[in-house]
């Protein structure tokens, strides 16, 4: 039995944690790892199925679950367990939000340079389970690059640990990588130890207007090849407006001297690509912070029936963007590209979303790219393939799921290939 102080069964709360229209029968909000383990053990003993969630900010990622008896919400697991600034490590509960963690680290001049969408609603557990990334990924790496140790609860309700709390651990099987990015299908994350970095002495945000997407991506590629103190570069444009302007937003970070030199080089480079400087500000000023927040939150907050992400070779991004933005001829929406990493994200208003997805899939295939559907109309849930093409390792992934969760207790049907 799940304790009454943990279980929540009112209609509004259950509806809040619906996944692609599927509403859980019950919501559980354990207050610590012991209560969480007891909840998992109880559900497993009854042959039920649960989906681990942080605060639900990114619950739209992935397929709807085959069964959804319980939403396991970890927002009450929100304790900072240990923070040693001199060692540049921090240990936190899985329910700690990235915004709260950033505030803590900033007091010591440190940061976790990930910045996925909606940091005030994104938990550390959600960050790792979904392997979320942000605009800094090309230069600062992914969340998995910062994980030193994890605590999890397995499908039997048994607590387990992988890694440790120091940067140098004994060599062995890296079980942490198994859980990171598995979307809660193998275990529930309860605690994480992360390495952090010194925050750059100065950060600047510069925006350049270009004549269109093609020019913007050409300029973006040149920025990536230049020797700059570069944190991120993002192309922002419109779909269905080939003659319209596109903007390249560049974020620099480092010492004051190095950033000043990079700013000068960047302005010189812009002149060679007919890109016009439209703003230049410290990243923390309200105007710059607002621009960067829109870029960071694009996939979660942009308008549109469809939001798709297309990872590709950076060299293919200009032609990929041109083809994708012409899909259907009359599509309207917005696009955002990372010329450093080779990722195009589209937010589209599509009259025929199923046909639009099929067309985008063909374009991705033609460019040797992958396609990830991050938002779609609920009516398409039974047929949409969120991740395509399916990876060659899918049979191995299925065997891993069967070994670690043979009864299908955790989020069955949610991950790649509906694992």
Buried (B, 14 or more C-beta within 10 A) or exposed (E): EBEEEBBBEEEEBBEBBBBBEBBBEBBBBBBEBEBBBBBBBBBBEEEBBBBBBBBBBBBBBBBBBEBBBBBBBBBBBBBEBEBEBEEBBBBBBBBBBBEBBBEBBEEBEBBBBBBBBBBEBBBBBBBBBBBBBBBBBBBBBBBBEBBBBBBBBBBBBEBBBBBEBEEEBEEEEEBBBBBBBBBBBBBBBBBBBBBBBEBBEBBBBBBBBBBBBBBBBBBBBBBBEEEBBBBBBBBBBBBBBEEEBBBBBBBBBBEEEBBBBBBEBBBEBBEEBEBEBEBBBEBEEEEBBEBBBBBBBBBBEBEBBBBBBBBBEBEBBBBBBBBBBBBBEEBBBBBBBBBBBBBBBBBBBBEEBBEBBEBBBEBBEEBEBBBBBBBBEEEBBEEBBBBBEEEEEBEEBEEBBEEBBEBBBBBBBBBBBBB
